[in-house]
Amino acid sequence: MDIKNISIDFPLVPYIELDGGYAMCFRCGNEVTPMQNKCSKCHQLQDWSWFNKDN
């Protein structure tokens, strides 16, 4: 799958960086938080549906 073929308006699940446990934008690698709907660097929509925001 080529990331360039995916629209920034299609929500992508961020990946978790193994060394520090930070959530990273799948498109550009910028750190994102559950409070962010879009990456501040590349504006990729983030999919946080897997993350329990209540805890």
N, CA, C and O atoms as a Tripos MOL2 file, in Angstrom:
@<TRIPOS>MOLECULE
protein
  220   219    55     0     0
PROTEIN
NO_CHARGES

@<TRIPOS>ATOM
      1 N           0.8460   -1.1710    0.0000 N.3       1 MET1
      2 CA          0.0000    0.0000    0.0000 C.3       1 MET1
      3 C           0.8960    1.2400    0.0000 C.2       1 MET1
      4 O           1.7920    1.3750    0.8330 O.2       1 MET1
      5 N           0.6380    2.1350   -0.9440 N.am      2 ASP2
      6 CA          1.3900    3.3720   -1.0470 C.3       2 ASP2
      7 C           0.6280    4.4730   -0.3020 C.2       2 ASP2
      8 O          -0.5150    4.7800   -0.6400 O.2       2 ASP2
      9 N           1.2590    5.0560    0.6990 N.am      3 ILE3
     10 CA          0.6110    6.0750    1.5350 C.3       3 ILE3
     11 C           0.2020    7.2950    0.7080 C.2       3 ILE3
     12 O          -0.7290    8.0070    1.0820 O.2       3 ILE3
     13 N           0.8840    7.5430   -0.4040 N.am      4 LYS4
     14 CA          0.5660    8.6850   -1.2560 C.3       4 LYS4
     15 C          -0.7980    8.5390   -1.9210 C.2       4 LYS4
     16 O          -1.3910    9.5350   -2.3350 O.2       4 LYS4
     17 N          -1.2970    7.3230   -2.0250 N.am      5 ASN5
     18 CA         -2.5990    7.0720   -2.6460 C.3       5 ASN5
     19 C          -3.7610    7.1750   -1.6590 C.2       5 ASN5
     20 O          -4.9190    7.0270   -2.0490 O.2       5 ASN5
     21 N          -3.4610    7.4250   -0.3920 N.am      6 ILE6
     22 CA         -4.5030    7.5270    0.6350 C.3       6 ILE6
     23 C          -4.7660    9.0030    0.9240 C.2       6 ILE6
     24 O          -3.8340    9.7640    1.1840 O.2       6 ILE6
     25 N          -6.0180    9.3990    0.8800 N.am      7 SER7
     26 CA         -6.4110   10.7800    1.1440 C.3       7 SER7
     27 C          -6.1220   11.1480    2.6030 C.2       7 SER7
     28 O          -6.2090   10.3050    3.4950 O.2       7 SER7
     29 N          -5.7780   12.4160    2.8300 N.am      8 ILE8
     30 CA         -5.5580   12.8600    4.2160 C.3       8 ILE8
     31 C          -6.8670   12.9260    4.9890 C.2       8 ILE8
     32 O          -6.8580   13.0500    6.2140 O.2       8 ILE8
     33 N          -7.9950   12.8440    4.2850 N.am      9 ASP9
     34 CA         -9.3140   12.8450    4.9300 C.3       9 ASP9
     35 C          -9.7910   11.4480    5.3100 C.2       9 ASP9
     36 O         -10.8590   11.2990    5.9040 O.2       9 ASP9
     37 N          -9.0070   10.4210    4.9720 N.am     10 PHE10
     38 CA         -9.3150    9.0510    5.3690 C.3      10 PHE10
     39 C          -8.5950    8.7820    6.6910 C.2      10 PHE10
     40 O          -7.3670    8.8590    6.7340 O.2      10 PHE10
     41 N          -9.3230    8.4670    7.7780 N.am     11 PRO11
     42 CA         -8.6720    8.2920    9.0790 C.3      11 PRO11
     43 C          -7.7350    7.0880    9.1250 C.2      11 PRO11
     44 O          -8.1080    5.9740    8.7570 O.2      11 PRO11
     45 N          -6.5160    7.3390    9.5820 N.am     12 LEU12
     46 CA         -5.5230    6.2810    9.7490 C.3      12 LEU12
     47 C          -5.2020    6.1190   11.2320 C.2      12 LEU12
     48 O          -5.1230    7.0980   11.9740 O.2      12 LEU12
     49 N          -5.0200    4.8870   11.6460 N.am     13 VAL13
     50 CA         -4.6410    4.5990   13.0290 C.3      13 VAL13
     51 C          -3.1760    4.9710   13.2030 C.2      13 VAL13
     52 O          -2.3380    4.5130   12.4260 O.2      13 VAL13
     53 N          -2.8390    5.7890   14.2030 N.am     14 PRO14
     54 CA         -1.4360    6.1120   14.4340 C.3      14 PRO14
     55 C          -0.6750    4.8790   14.8960 C.2      14 PRO14
     56 O          -1.2610    3.9570   15.4650 O.2      14 PRO14
     57 N           0.6200    4.8620   14.6530 N.am     15 TYR15
     58 CA          1.4230    3.7440   15.1470 C.3      15 TYR15
     59 C           2.0910    4.1540   16.4550 C.2      15 TYR15
     60 O           2.3280    5.3380   16.6940 O.2      15 TYR15
     61 N           2.3880    3.1880   17.2860 N.am     16 ILE16
     62 CA          3.0020    3.4400   18.5830 C.3      16 ILE16
     63 C           4.5030    3.2120   18.4550 C.2      16 ILE16
     64 O           4.9510    2.1220   18.0980 O.2      16 ILE16
     65 N           5.2650    4.2480   18.7490 N.am     17 GLU17
     66 CA          6.7130    4.1880   18.6930 C.3      17 GLU17
     67 C           7.1890    3.3230   19.8620 C.2      17 GLU17
     68 O           6.8070    3.5700   21.0050 O.2      17 GLU17
     69 N           8.0030    2.3300   19.5940 N.am     18 LEU18
     70 CA          8.3500    1.3160   20.5910 C.3      18 LEU18
     71 C           9.2430    1.8170   21.7190 C.2      18 LEU18
     72 O           9.0700    1.3900   22.8600 O.2      18 LEU18
     73 N          10.1790    2.6940   21.4440 N.am     19 ASP19
     74 CA         11.1240    3.1250   22.4790 C.3      19 ASP19
     75 C          10.4720    3.9820   23.5590 C.2      19 ASP19
     76 O          10.7920    3.8370   24.7390 O.2      19 ASP19
     77 N           9.5630    4.8700   23.1690 N.am     20 GLY20
     78 CA          8.9620    5.7630   24.1500 C.3      20 GLY20
     79 C           7.4800    5.5830   24.3430 C.2      20 GLY20
     80 O           6.9030    6.1390   25.2770 O.2      20 GLY20
     81 N           6.8480    4.8100   23.4700 N.am     21 GLY21
     82 CA          5.4220    4.5830   23.5800 C.3      21 GLY21
     83 C           4.5660    5.7250   23.0700 C.2      21 GLY21
     84 O           3.3870    5.8140   23.4120 O.2      21 GLY21
     85 N           5.1440    6.6020   22.2530 N.am     22 TYR22
     86 CA          4.4090    7.7440   21.7210 C.3      22 TYR22
     87 C           3.5890    7.3350   20.5060 C.2      22 TYR22
     88 O           4.0040    6.4720   19.7320 O.2      22 TYR22
     89 N           2.4310    7.9530   20.3400 N.am     23 ALA23
     90 CA          1.6350    7.7460   19.1360 C.3      23 ALA23
     91 C           2.1970    8.6440   18.0400 C.2      23 ALA23
     92 O           2.4530    9.8280   18.2560 O.2      23 ALA23
     93 N           2.3840    8.0530   16.8540 N.am     24 MET24
     94 CA          2.9830    8.7790   15.7380 C.3      24 MET24
     95 C           2.0500    8.7110   14.5310 C.2      24 MET24
     96 O           1.4020    7.6920   14.2930 O.2      24 MET24
     97 N           1.9900    9.7970   13.7780 N.am     25 CYS25
     98 CA          1.2030    9.8390   12.5600 C.3      25 CYS25
     99 C           1.7590    8.8190   11.5670 C.2      25 CYS25
    100 O           2.9620    8.7820   11.3130 O.2      25 CYS25
    101 N           0.8880    8.0080   11.0200 N.am     26 PHE26
    102 CA          1.2970    6.9650   10.0810 C.3      26 PHE26
    103 C           1.8690    7.5680    8.8010 C.2      26 PHE26
    104 O           2.7380    6.9620    8.1740 O.2      26 PHE26
    105 N           1.3980    8.7440    8.4030 N.am     27 ARG27
    106 CA          1.8380    9.3680    7.1580 C.3      27 ARG27
    107 C           3.2140   10.0250    7.2840 C.2      27 ARG27
    108 O           4.0750    9.8050    6.4330 O.2      27 ARG27
    109 N           3.4360   10.8240    8.3250 N.am     28 CYS28
    110 CA          4.6720   11.6210    8.3730 C.3      28 CYS28
    111 C           5.5650   11.3260    9.5770 C.2      28 CYS28
    112 O           6.7100   11.7780    9.6070 O.2      28 CYS28
    113 N           5.0750   10.5840   10.5680 N.am     29 GLY29
    114 CA          5.8820   10.2580   11.7310 C.3      29 GLY29
    115 C           5.8810   11.3070   12.8230 C.2      29 GLY29
    116 O           6.6190   11.1820   13.8010 O.2      29 GLY29
    117 N           5.0720   12.3310   12.6760 N.am     30 ASN30
    118 CA          4.9490   13.3690   13.6930 C.3      30 ASN30
    119 C           4.2130   12.8100   14.9110 C.2      30 ASN30
    120 O           3.2870   12.0110   14.7640 O.2      30 ASN30
    121 N           4.6210   13.2270   16.1120 N.am     31 GLU31
    122 CA          3.9360   12.7690   17.3210 C.3      31 GLU31
    123 C           2.5340   13.3660   17.3800 C.2      31 GLU31
    124 O           2.3510   14.5600   17.1410 O.2      31 GLU31
    125 N           1.5340   12.5210   17.7040 N.am     32 VAL32
    126 CA          0.1500   12.9550   17.8390 C.3      32 VAL32
    127 C          -0.3820   12.4930   19.1920 C.2      32 VAL32
    128 O           0.1380   11.5510   19.7910 O.2      32 VAL32
    129 N          -1.4170   13.1680   19.6570 N.am     33 THR33
    130 CA         -2.0320   12.8120   20.9340 C.3      33 THR33
    131 C          -3.5040   12.4850   20.6930 C.2      33 THR33
    132 O          -4.0550   12.8760   19.6640 O.2      33 THR33
    133 N          -4.1490   11.7790   21.6180 N.am     34 PRO34
    134 CA         -5.5710   11.4570   21.4550 C.3      34 PRO34
    135 C          -6.4690   12.6910   21.3590 C.2      34 PRO34
    136 O          -7.6240   12.5740   20.9510 O.2      34 PRO34
    137 N          -5.9630   13.8620   21.7230 N.am     35 MET35
    138 CA         -6.7370   15.0950   21.6190 C.3      35 MET35
    139 C          -6.7550   15.6350   20.1910 C.2      35 MET35
    140 O          -7.5800   16.4870   19.8620 O.2      35 MET35
    141 N          -5.8530   15.1480   19.3430 N.am     36 GLN36
    142 CA         -5.7250   15.6440   17.9730 C.3      36 GLN36
    143 C          -6.5330   14.7900   17.0020 C.2      36 GLN36
    144 O          -6.3510   13.5750   16.9250 O.2      36 GLN36
    145 N          -7.4190   15.4350   16.2690 N.am     37 ASN37
    146 CA         -8.1430   14.7360   15.2140 C.3      37 ASN37
    147 C          -7.3110   14.6530   13.9470 C.2      37 ASN37
    148 O          -7.4460   13.7080   13.1700 O.2      37 ASN37
    149 N          -6.4440   15.6480   13.7350 N.am     38 LYS38
    150 CA         -5.5800   15.6900   12.5650 C.3      38 LYS38
    151 C          -4.1450   15.9530   13.0100 C.2      38 LYS38
    152 O          -3.9030   16.6280   14.0110 O.2      38 LYS38
    153 N          -3.2130   15.4140   12.2590 N.am     39 CYS39
    154 CA         -1.7960   15.6580   12.5080 C.3      39 CYS39
    155 C          -1.5000   17.1380   12.2510 C.2      39 CYS39
    156 O          -1.9570   17.7000   11.2560 O.2      39 CYS39
    157 N          -0.7520   17.7520   13.1300 N.am     40 SER40
    158 CA         -0.4390   19.1690   12.9740 C.3      40 SER40
    159 C           0.5790   19.4290   11.8620 C.2      40 SER40
    160 O           0.7050   20.5590   11.3880 O.2      40 SER40
    161 N           1.2910   18.4060   11.4530 N.am     41 LYS41
    162 CA          2.3130   18.5800   10.4150 C.3      41 LYS41
    163 C           1.7540   18.3280    9.0070 C.2      41 LYS41
    164 O           1.8990   19.1800    8.1310 O.2      41 LYS41
    165 N           1.1200   17.1760    8.7770 N.am     42 CYS42
    166 CA          0.6590   16.8180    7.4230 C.3      42 CYS42
    167 C          -0.8570   16.8710    7.2820 C.2      42 CYS42
    168 O          -1.3770   16.7220    6.1770 O.2      42 CYS42
    169 N          -1.5750   17.0810    8.3870 N.am     43 HIS43
    170 CA         -3.0420   17.2160    8.4190 C.3      43 HIS43
    171 C          -3.7920   15.9190    8.1100 C.2      43 HIS43
    172 O          -4.9590   15.9500    7.7170 O.2      43 HIS43
    173 N          -3.1170   14.7800    8.2900 N.am     44 GLN44
    174 CA         -3.7590   13.4780    8.1230 C.3      44 GLN44
    175 C          -4.7800   13.2730    9.2370 C.2      44 GLN44
    176 O          -4.4670   13.4890   10.4080 O.2      44 GLN44
    177 N          -5.9820   12.8640    8.8900 N.am     45 LEU45
    178 CA         -7.0170   12.5510    9.8700 C.3      45 LEU45
    179 C          -6.5870   11.3170   10.6540 C.2      45 LEU45
    180 O          -6.1310   10.3350   10.0680 O.2      45 LEU45
    181 N          -6.7310   11.3640   11.9820 N.am     46 GLN46
    182 CA         -6.2960   10.2800   12.8530 C.3      46 GLN46
    183 C          -7.5020    9.4710   13.3350 C.2      46 GLN46
    184 O          -8.5510   10.0360   13.6440 O.2      46 GLN46
    185 N          -7.3480    8.1610   13.3970 N.am     47 ASP47
    186 CA         -8.4050    7.2630   13.8600 C.3      47 ASP47
    187 C          -8.0780    6.8130   15.2890 C.2      47 ASP47
    188 O          -7.1920    5.9860   15.5090 O.2      47 ASP47
    189 N          -8.8030    7.3700   16.2380 N.am     48 TRP48
    190 CA         -8.6010    7.0320   17.6530 C.3      48 TRP48
    191 C          -9.7100    6.1160   18.1640 C.2      48 TRP48
    192 O          -9.8860    5.9970   19.3760 O.2      48 TRP48
    193 N         -10.4570    5.4700   17.2800 N.am     49 SER49
    194 CA        -11.5820    4.6400   17.7010 C.3      49 SER49
    195 C         -11.1420    3.4660   18.5730 C.2      49 SER49
    196 O         -11.9360    2.9600   19.3650 O.2      49 SER49
    197 N          -9.9180    3.0360   18.4430 N.am     50 TRP50
    198 CA         -9.3780    1.8980   19.2060 C.3      50 TRP50
    199 C          -8.9740    2.3120   20.6170 C.2      50 TRP50
    200 O          -8.7980    1.4580   21.4860 O.2      50 TRP50
    201 N          -8.8280    3.6050   20.8480 N.am     51 PHE51
    202 CA         -8.2780    4.1130   22.1020 C.3      51 PHE51
    203 C          -9.3870    4.5000   23.0560 C.2      51 PHE51
    204 O         -10.2860    5.2560   22.6870 O.2      51 PHE51
    205 N          -9.3360    3.9910   24.2840 N.am     52 ASN52
    206 CA        -10.3350    4.2990   25.3050 C.3      52 ASN52
    207 C          -9.9640    5.6340   25.9400 C.2      52 ASN52
    208 O          -9.0740    5.6920   26.7890 O.2      52 ASN52
    209 N         -10.6390    6.7040   25.5360 N.am     53 LYS53
    210 CA        -10.3040    8.0440   26.0190 C.3      53 LYS53
    211 C         -10.7800    8.2970   27.4350 C.2      53 LYS53
    212 O         -10.3740    9.2900   28.0390 O.2      53 LYS53
    213 N         -11.6320    7.4310   27.9960 N.am     54 ASP54
    214 CA        -12.1630    7.6410   29.3350 C.3      54 ASP54
    215 C         -11.1520    7.3170   30.4240 C.2      54 ASP54
    216 O         -11.2940    7.7910   31.5510 O.2      54 ASP54
    217 N         -10.1400    6.5260   30.1160 N.am     55 ASN55
    218 CA         -9.1490    6.1480   31.1290 C.3      55 ASN55
    219 C          -7.8920    6.9400   30.9970 C.2      55 ASN55
    220 O          -6.9550    6.7460   31.7720 O.2      55 ASN55
@<TRIPOS>BOND
     1     1     2 1
     2     2     3 1
     3     3     4 2
     4     3     5 am
     5     5     6 1
     6     6     7 1
     7     7     8 2
     8     7     9 am
     9     9    10 1
    10    10    11 1
    11    11    12 2
    12    11    13 am
    13    13    14 1
    14    14    15 1
    15    15    16 2
    16    15    17 am
    17    17    18 1
    18    18    19 1
    19    19    20 2
    20    19    21 am
    21    21    22 1
    22    22    23 1
    23    23    24 2
    24    23    25 am
    25    25    26 1
    26    26    27 1
    27    27    28 2
    28    27    29 am
    29    29    30 1
    30    30    31 1
    31    31    32 2
    32    31    33 am
    33    33    34 1
    34    34    35 1
    35    35    36 2
    36    35    37 am
    37    37    38 1
    38    38    39 1
    39    39    40 2
    40    39    41 am
    41    41    42 1
    42    42    43 1
    43    43    44 2
    44    43    45 am
    45    45    46 1
    46    46    47 1
    47    47    48 2
    48    47    49 am
    49    49    50 1
    50    50    51 1
    51    51    52 2
    52    51    53 am
    53    53    54 1
    54    54    55 1
    55    55    56 2
    56    55    57 am
    57    57    58 1
    58    58    59 1
    59    59    60 2
    60    59    61 am
    61    61    62 1
    62    62    63 1
    63    63    64 2
    64    63    65 am
    65    65    66 1
    66    66    67 1
    67    67    68 2
    68    67    69 am
    69    69    70 1
    70    70    71 1
    71    71    72 2
    72    71    73 am
    73    73    74 1
    74    74    75 1
    75    75    76 2
    76    75    77 am
    77    77    78 1
    78    78    79 1
    79    79    80 2
    80    79    81 am
    81    81    82 1
    82    82    83 1
    83    83    84 2
    84    83    85 am
    85    85    86 1
    86    86    87 1
    87    87    88 2
    88    87    89 am
    89    89    90 1
    90    90    91 1
    91    91    92 2
    92    91    93 am
    93    93    94 1
    94    94    95 1
    95    95    96 2
    96    95    97 am
    97    97    98 1
    98    98    99 1
    99    99   100 2
   100    99   101 am
   101   101   102 1
   102   102   103 1
   103   103   104 2
   104   103   105 am
   105   105   106 1
   106   106   107 1
   107   107   108 2
   108   107   109 am
   109   109   110 1
   110   110   111 1
   111   111   112 2
   112   111   113 am
   113   113   114 1
   114   114   115 1
   115   115   116 2
   116   115   117 am
   117   117   118 1
   118   118   119 1
   119   119   120 2
   120   119   121 am
   121   121   122 1
   122   122   123 1
   123   123   124 2
   124   123   125 am
   125   125   126 1
   126   126   127 1
   127   127   128 2
   128   127   129 am
   129   129   130 1
   130   130   131 1
   131   131   132 2
   132   131   133 am
   133   133   134 1
   134   134   135 1
   135   135   136 2
   136   135   137 am
   137   137   138 1
   138   138   139 1
   139   139   140 2
   140   139   141 am
   141   141   142 1
   142   142   143 1
   143   143   144 2
   144   143   145 am
   145   145   146 1
   146   146   147 1
   147   147   148 2
   148   147   149 am
   149   149   150 1
   150   150   151 1
   151   151   152 2
   152   151   153 am
   153   153   154 1
   154   154   155 1
   155   155   156 2
   156   155   157 am
   157   157   158 1
   158   158   159 1
   159   159   160 2
   160   159   161 am
   161   161   162 1
   162   162   163 1
   163   163   164 2
   164   163   165 am
   165   165   166 1
   166   166   167 1
   167   167   168 2
   168   167   169 am
   169   169   170 1
   170   170   171 1
   171   171   172 2
   172   171   173 am
   173   173   174 1
   174   174   175 1
   175   175   176 2
   176   175   177 am
   177   177   178 1
   178   178   179 1
   179   179   180 2
   180   179   181 am
   181   181   182 1
   182   182   183 1
   183   183   184 2
   184   183   185 am
   185   185   186 1
   186   186   187 1
   187   187   188 2
   188   187   189 am
   189   189   190 1
   190   190   191 1
   191   191   192 2
   192   191   193 am
   193   193   194 1
   194   194   195 1
   195   195   196 2
   196   195   197 am
   197   197   198 1
   198   198   199 1
   199   199   200 2
   200   199   201 am
   201   201   202 1
   202   202   203 1
   203   203   204 2
   204   203   205 am
   205   205   206 1
   206   206   207 1
   207   207   208 2
   208   207   209 am
   209   209   210 1
   210   210   211 1
   211   211   212 2
   212   211   213 am
   213   213   214 1
   214   214   215 1
   215   215   216 2
   216   215   217 am
   217   217   218 1
   218   218   219 1
   219   219   220 2
@<TRIPOS>SUBSTRUCTURE
     1 MET1         2 RESIDUE 1 A MET
     2 ASP2         6 RESIDUE 1 A ASP
     3 ILE3        10 RESIDUE 1 A ILE
     4 LYS4        14 RESIDUE 1 A LYS
     5 ASN5        18 RESIDUE 1 A ASN
     6 ILE6        22 RESIDUE 1 A ILE
     7 SER7        26 RESIDUE 1 A SER
     8 ILE8        30 RESIDUE 1 A ILE
     9 ASP9        34 RESIDUE 1 A ASP
    10 PHE10       38 RESIDUE 1 A PHE
    11 PRO11       42 RESIDUE 1 A PRO
    12 LEU12       46 RESIDUE 1 A LEU
    13 VAL13       50 RESIDUE 1 A VAL
    14 PRO14       54 RESIDUE 1 A PRO
    15 TYR15       58 RESIDUE 1 A TYR
    16 ILE16       62 RESIDUE 1 A ILE
    17 GLU17       66 RESIDUE 1 A GLU
    18 LEU18       70 RESIDUE 1 A LEU
    19 ASP19       74 RESIDUE 1 A ASP
    20 GLY20       78 RESIDUE 1 A GLY
    21 GLY21       82 RESIDUE 1 A GLY
    22 TYR22       86 RESIDUE 1 A TYR
    23 ALA23       90 RESIDUE 1 A ALA
    24 MET24       94 RESIDUE 1 A MET
    25 CYS25       98 RESIDUE 1 A CYS
    26 PHE26      102 RESIDUE 1 A PHE
    27 ARG27      106 RESIDUE 1 A ARG
    28 CYS28      110 RESIDUE 1 A CYS
    29 GLY29      114 RESIDUE 1 A GLY
    30 ASN30      118 RESIDUE 1 A ASN
    31 GLU31      122 RESIDUE 1 A GLU
    32 VAL32      126 RESIDUE 1 A VAL
    33 THR33      130 RESIDUE 1 A THR
    34 PRO34      134 RESIDUE 1 A PRO
    35 MET35      138 RESIDUE 1 A MET
    36 GLN36      142 RESIDUE 1 A GLN
    37 ASN37      146 RESIDUE 1 A ASN
    38 LYS38      150 RESIDUE 1 A LYS
    39 CYS39      154 RESIDUE 1 A CYS
    40 SER40      158 RESIDUE 1 A SER
    41 LYS41      162 RESIDUE 1 A LYS
    42 CYS42      166 RESIDUE 1 A CYS
    43 HIS43      170 RESIDUE 1 A HIS
    44 GLN44      174 RESIDUE 1 A GLN
    45 LEU45      178 RESIDUE 1 A LEU
    46 GLN46      182 RESIDUE 1 A GLN
    47 ASP47      186 RESIDUE 1 A ASP
    48 TRP48      190 RESIDUE 1 A TRP
    49 SER49      194 RESIDUE 1 A SER
    50 TRP50      198 RESIDUE 1 A TRP
    51 PHE51      202 RESIDUE 1 A PHE
    52 ASN52      206 RESIDUE 1 A ASN
    53 LYS53      210 RESIDUE 1 A LYS
    54 ASP54      214 RESIDUE 1 A ASP
    55 ASN55      218 RESIDUE 1 A ASN
